[in-house]
Amino acid sequence: MSLGDNLHALCEWYGSELVLVDRFFPSSKTCSNCGHVQDMPLNVRTYDCPECGLSIDRDLNASINLRDAVGSTVNACG
């Protein structure tokens, strides 16, 4: 059984919905405040947005973007 199958089964068991985000979604390259996208080498650990001035940990920024992307997907589907 694959990881995806396991996750799907667990979601069914607990009455949850599994929402997938495209693997190429630029979660760590997109400003979670204004949506500006910029290149980010992996060794850069802080996202500094030149558009709105946000300075945030790269992983926290990515997690906010993923949360918001999933929320948009769920809201769009009802």
C-alpha positions as CSV (number, residue, x, y, z in Angstrom):
1,M,0.0,0.0,0.0
2,S,1.4,3.4,-1.0
3,L,1.7,6.4,1.2
4,G,-1.1,8.1,-0.8
5,D,-3.4,5.1,-0.3
6,N,-2.6,5.1,3.5
7,L,-3.4,8.8,3.8
8,H,-6.6,8.3,1.8
9,A,-7.7,5.4,4.0
10,L,-6.9,7.4,7.2
11,C,-8.9,10.4,6.0
12,E,-11.9,8.1,5.2
13,W,-11.6,6.5,8.6
14,Y,-11.5,9.8,10.5
15,G,-14.0,11.5,8.2
16,S,-11.5,14.0,6.8
17,E,-10.8,15.2,3.3
18,L,-7.3,14.7,1.7
19,V,-6.4,17.7,-0.4
20,L,-3.3,17.5,-2.6
21,V,-1.2,20.5,-3.7
22,D,0.8,20.4,-6.9
23,R,4.4,19.4,-6.2
24,F,5.6,22.4,-8.2
25,F,3.5,24.9,-6.2
26,P,6.1,27.6,-5.2
27,S,5.2,27.7,-1.5
28,S,8.6,28.9,-0.3
29,K,9.1,31.3,-3.2
30,T,5.8,33.2,-2.7
31,C,5.3,35.9,-0.2
32,S,2.5,34.8,2.2
33,N,1.6,38.5,2.7
34,C,1.4,40.0,-0.8
35,G,1.8,37.0,-3.2
36,H,5.1,38.3,-4.8
37,V,7.1,35.4,-6.2
38,Q,10.9,35.3,-6.3
39,D,13.7,32.8,-6.7
40,M,15.0,31.4,-3.5
41,P,18.2,29.2,-3.2
42,L,17.7,26.4,-0.7
43,N,20.5,27.8,1.6
44,V,18.5,31.0,2.2
45,R,16.4,30.4,5.3
46,T,14.6,33.8,5.6
47,Y,12.0,35.0,3.0
48,D,12.6,38.8,2.6
49,C,9.9,40.3,0.3
50,P,11.1,43.3,-1.8
51,E,7.5,44.3,-2.5
52,C,5.9,44.5,0.9
53,G,8.9,44.2,3.2
54,L,7.8,41.0,5.0
55,S,10.7,39.1,6.6
56,I,9.7,35.6,7.8
57,D,11.3,32.2,8.2
58,R,11.2,30.3,4.9
59,D,9.5,27.3,6.3
60,L,6.8,29.3,8.2
61,N,6.2,31.3,5.0
62,A,5.8,28.1,3.0
63,S,3.4,26.5,5.6
64,I,1.2,29.6,5.5
65,N,1.1,29.5,1.7
66,L,0.2,25.8,1.8
67,R,-2.5,26.4,4.4
68,D,-4.0,29.2,2.2
69,A,-3.7,27.1,-1.0
70,V,-5.6,24.2,0.6
71,G,-8.2,26.6,2.0
72,S,-8.7,28.1,-1.4
73,T,-9.1,24.6,-2.9
74,V,-11.6,23.5,-0.3
75,N,-13.6,26.7,-0.6
76,A,-13.6,26.6,-4.4
77,C,-15.1,23.1,-4.3
78,G,-17.7,23.9,-1.7
